[in-house]
Amino acid sequence: VIVQQLGSPIDSNGMMQGAISTTNDGGNADISVPLKGPNGTGTTFIKAVKVNDKWNYERIAVQIDKTNEIIEIQKKY
């Protein structure tokens, strides 16, 4: 679906924004990464928690700029 909206190839379109923090074997991340393809642009949103030295992704989603559609890649499990 994302490739249909943005085209291929999809690349980053600037710098990551947000915060990543870690302490010993724990931590959290809340970041966004701008994307671009031949047909449009968007943003990837990633939220993750690190427990026992393992990152668990709570949410990965892409918002398409042209339509504001949010495509959930992974929701909290």
Disulfide bonds with the S-S distance in Angstrom:
none
